[in-house]
Amino acid sequence: MRFDCTEEQDLLRETARNFVDQVCPPEQAKKWDDEHHYPPELVEGFAQLGWLGLALPESVGGGGGTAVELAIIGEELGRASLDVAQTYALTLMAALVVERHGTAEMRDELLPLIMAGRRRLSIGMSEPDAGSDIAALRTTAIRDGDSFVVNGQKTWCTGAGLPGTDILAYVRTSVGGKKHDGLSALLVDPSANGVELRKIPTLARHILGTYEVFLSDVRVSAGRLVGPLDGGWDVMLGGIDVERVLISGGYVGAAQATLDEALDHAKTRRQFGRPVGEFQALTHAFADLQTEIDAARLLVYRAAWLHSVGQPCGPEASMAKLTGSETYEAAARLGMQVCAGMGFSTESTMSFRWRESIVAPISGGTSQIQRNAIARSMGLRGY
Ligand SMILES: Cc1cc2nc3c(=O)[nH]c(=O)nc-3n(C[C@H](O)[C@H](O)[C@H](O)COP(=O)(O)OP(=O)(O)OC[C@H]3O[C@@H](n4cnc5c(N)ncnc54)[C@H](O)[C@@H]3O)c2cc1C
């Protein structure tokens, strides 16, 4: 068993670390979040480094990278903030969906723009009555000549209001069979007639923002169908493992940075004549947390490695998502207790970590849903 990286992977990590130091250190990520600001320089930076095409095959101008490289980038960007890592993941996942399932015309049109950071997709799965039970979605698309007519409502569409964004909306194109059947994926232009967006006020994730999308008699050309008609469930699940690996790298990086910040504070803040980190109540909490972070990191790279060698890794990716997200939340909770009054000030980066960590075990499939998936792989009936 080997735990080392290749020279190229070490270099990638160093480059990503320098990028975070120069472009988006945590204080800067917090400022963008406080100001609800989407910084174009972030995605431009990803594009210049070739990261937006990294997971695409070389035949379409991509870098031919694997889930291991994505996890490395996710981990380093997570040190800045989860939202920064998510900004990368969102565009990258879009590239993968278009590359895997798009028509030749769609790929020619969109992939160069996505790799250049000028186009992105927002994922429109969730609806007001379809969250964890995503196959219960009800937005309809009825074929009419060369178009589909779409009616319904999407919610939590991350980044749907950003410039150059299409919504990859999952819709019901036929009824009558199992609920997973009859779904299709359509690219919806948010500026089309009949589309309305409303930004949802949230505790964090303010760089990308997340939106309700109201769809009323929206005409979408049949050429914007992504993947087969009624084959949307497979499109939805197609990239889910690699997405979980990438974002779980983000959780681990965010958890480690949070612990490092809390440690800095504990080593310098003195009470009762000594640094507070010397009190055993805190020392053991730090030791436990570092152990949990290291365990989460190993789960991420195990899933990444399995994916990179073409092995199935569904349960392993779920374990990485479950442990990574809950460890980030635990790190931020401990960080708040260690920084105490200073952390409670909304000027502190710790308060920002705490706000954004809460969503980690919710978005991208909740912890309960990950546990169900892991239980199913053990022959148990996880609903
Ligand atoms: C910031 C943010 C960004 C998001 N971005 C996107 C996006 O870009 N695109 C998109 O489509 N969606 C997005 N989502 C939606 C996200 O995927 C859902 O919030 C998530 O899947 C949970 O759905 P829900 O919030 O409706 O909770 P519910 O499904 O209503 O769940 C409520 C509670 O019940 C539990 N529960 C539900 N079913 C089960 C079960 N079978 N077994 C055990 N427990 C269960 C859940 O774990 C949870 O604790 C985002 C959400 C947030 C908060």
The ligand as an SDF file (V2000), in Angstrom:
LIG
                    3D

 53 58  0  0  0  0  0  0  0  0999 V2000
  -26.6690   25.7930    0.1030 C   0  0  0  0  0  0  0  0  0  0  0  0
  -27.3500   24.7270   -0.6690 C   0  0  0  0  0  0  0  0  0  0  0  0
  -27.0120   24.5180   -1.9960 C   0  0  0  0  0  0  0  0  0  0  0  0
  -27.6820   23.5620   -2.7560 C   0  0  0  0  0  0  0  0  0  0  0  0
  -27.3900   23.4520   -4.0820 N   0  0  0  0  0  0  0  0  0  0  0  0
  -28.1600   22.6670   -4.8580 C   0  0  0  0  0  0  0  0  0  0  0  0
  -28.0220   22.6830   -6.2860 C   0  0  0  0  0  0  0  0  0  0  0  0
  -27.1580   23.3740   -6.8270 O   0  0  0  0  0  0  0  0  0  0  0  0
  -28.8800   21.9450   -7.0230 N   0  0  0  0  0  0  0  0  0  0  0  0
  -29.8660   21.1890   -6.4650 C   0  0  0  0  0  0  0  0  0  0  0  0
  -30.6030   20.5600   -7.1930 O   0  0  0  0  0  0  0  0  0  0  0  0
  -30.0130   21.1310   -5.1110 N   0  0  0  0  0  0  0  0  0  0  0  0
  -29.1990   21.8640   -4.3110 C   0  0  0  0  0  0  0  0  0  0  0  0
  -29.3770   21.8570   -2.9490 N   0  0  0  0  0  0  0  0  0  0  0  0
  -30.4190   21.0180   -2.3710 C   0  0  0  0  0  0  0  0  0  0  0  0
  -29.8640   19.8890   -1.5410 C   0  0  0  0  0  0  0  0  0  0  0  0
  -29.3920   18.8750   -2.3950 O   0  0  0  0  0  0  0  0  0  0  0  0
  -30.9840   19.4450   -0.6030 C   0  0  0  0  0  0  0  0  0  0  0  0
  -31.1160   20.4630    0.3770 O   0  0  0  0  0  0  0  0  0  0  0  0
  -30.6880   18.1260    0.0650 C   0  0  0  0  0  0  0  0  0  0  0  0
  -30.6570   17.0850   -0.8630 O   0  0  0  0  0  0  0  0  0  0  0  0
  -31.7380   17.8160    1.1490 C   0  0  0  0  0  0  0  0  0  0  0  0
  -33.0380   18.0390    0.7000 O   0  0  0  0  0  0  0  0  0  0  0  0
  -34.0120   18.9320    1.5980 P   0  0  0  0  0  0  0  0  0  0  0  0
  -33.2910   20.1600    2.0240 O   0  0  0  0  0  0  0  0  0  0  0  0
  -35.2750   19.1000    0.8270 O   0  0  0  0  0  0  0  0  0  0  0  0
  -34.2760   18.0760    2.8960 O   0  0  0  0  0  0  0  0  0  0  0  0
  -35.3750   16.8170    3.0750 P   0  0  0  0  0  0  0  0  0  0  0  0
  -35.1790   15.9100    1.9550 O   0  0  0  0  0  0  0  0  0  0  0  0
  -36.6930   17.5020    3.2380 O   0  0  0  0  0  0  0  0  0  0  0  0
  -34.8660   16.2110    4.3860 O   0  0  0  0  0  0  0  0  0  0  0  0
  -35.2310   16.6860    5.7000 C   0  0  0  0  0  0  0  0  0  0  0  0
  -34.5280   15.7940    6.7220 C   0  0  0  0  0  0  0  0  0  0  0  0
  -35.0280   14.4380    6.5830 O   0  0  0  0  0  0  0  0  0  0  0  0
  -33.9500   13.5480    6.3590 C   0  0  0  0  0  0  0  0  0  0  0  0
  -34.3630   12.4820    5.4440 N   0  0  0  0  0  0  0  0  0  0  0  0
  -35.0450   12.6150    4.2730 C   0  0  0  0  0  0  0  0  0  0  0  0
  -35.2270   11.4190    3.7000 N   0  0  0  0  0  0  0  0  0  0  0  0
  -34.6420   10.5060    4.5070 C   0  0  0  0  0  0  0  0  0  0  0  0
  -34.4680    9.0940    4.4560 C   0  0  0  0  0  0  0  0  0  0  0  0
  -34.9210    8.3630    3.4460 N   0  0  0  0  0  0  0  0  0  0  0  0
  -33.7960    8.4840    5.4680 N   0  0  0  0  0  0  0  0  0  0  0  0
  -33.3040    9.2220    6.5140 C   0  0  0  0  0  0  0  0  0  0  0  0
  -33.4340   10.5490    6.6190 N   0  0  0  0  0  0  0  0  0  0  0  0
  -34.0860   11.1920    5.6260 C   0  0  0  0  0  0  0  0  0  0  0  0
  -32.8520   14.4080    5.7200 C   0  0  0  0  0  0  0  0  0  0  0  0
  -31.5760   13.8280    5.8680 O   0  0  0  0  0  0  0  0  0  0  0  0
  -33.0180   15.7020    6.5100 C   0  0  0  0  0  0  0  0  0  0  0  0
  -32.3690   15.5980    7.7420 O   0  0  0  0  0  0  0  0  0  0  0  0
  -28.6710   22.7690   -2.1600 C   0  0  0  0  0  0  0  0  0  0  0  0
  -29.0060   22.9390   -0.8170 C   0  0  0  0  0  0  0  0  0  0  0  0
  -28.3620   23.9080   -0.0680 C   0  0  0  0  0  0  0  0  0  0  0  0
  -28.7640   24.1130    1.3600 C   0  0  0  0  0  0  0  0  0  0  0  0
  1  2  1  0
  2  3  1  0
  2 52  2  0
  3  4  2  0
  4  5  1  0
  4 50  1  0
  5  6  2  0
  6  7  1  0
  6 13  1  0
  7  8  2  0
  7  9  1  0
  9 10  1  0
 10 11  2  0
 10 12  1  0
 12 13  2  0
 13 14  1  0
 14 15  1  0
 14 50  1  0
 15 16  1  0
 16 17  1  0
 16 18  1  0
 18 19  1  0
 18 20  1  0
 20 21  1  0
 20 22  1  0
 22 23  1  0
 23 24  1  0
 24 25  2  0
 24 26  1  0
 24 27  1  0
 27 28  1  0
 28 29  2  0
 28 30  1  0
 28 31  1  0
 31 32  1  0
 32 33  1  0
 33 34  1  0
 33 48  1  0
 34 35  1  0
 35 36  1  0
 35 46  1  0
 36 37  1  0
 36 45  1  0
 37 38  2  0
 38 39  1  0
 39 40  1  0
 39 45  2  0
 40 41  1  0
 40 42  2  0
 42 43  1  0
 43 44  2  0
 44 45  1  0
 46 47  1  0
 46 48  1  0
 48 49  1  0
 50 51  2  0
 51 52  1  0
 52 53  1  0
M  END
$$$$
